[in-house]
């Protein structure tokens, strides 16, 4: 079960863009719109494939830190951070 959920929207935003979780928690990224999106963690070297409406990508965070993420298809505003404590 995910500790937090982030939706990718048709207005090119992650909602919410910033999330705080604990070490070991899972975050669920779900495409809630009709426009394809992805989620990429550039400094961690991981990310999802392109996701269509309803597709999701689960990420488990195993180390504390701040993890920025982006949609590489829509850089304009589609970014956020996960803070792991």
Residue, then its C-alpha position, 0 to 999 in steps of 0.5 A: x500500500x502506498x503511503x502517498x499518491x501523486x497525480x499527473x494531470x492534463x494541466x501539466x502539473x503533479x498534484x501534490x508536487x511535494x510529498x514527505x514520506x518515511x524511509x521504506x514508504x512507497x509513493x504511487x504516481x498515477x496518470x489521471x489525465x488523457x495526456x501521456x506523462x512519465x516520472x523521472x528521478x534524474x539524480x537517482x537514475x530511475x523513472x517510469x515509462x511513458x504512462x497513459x491514463x490510469x497507468x501508475x508507477x510505484x517508487x519505494x524510498x529506502x534512504x533519507x534525502x530529497x528526491x527531485x522528479x520531473x516529467x521529461x515529456x513536459x518540463x514546463x512546470x511538471x516537477x516536484x520533490x519527495x522528501x524522505x525522513 
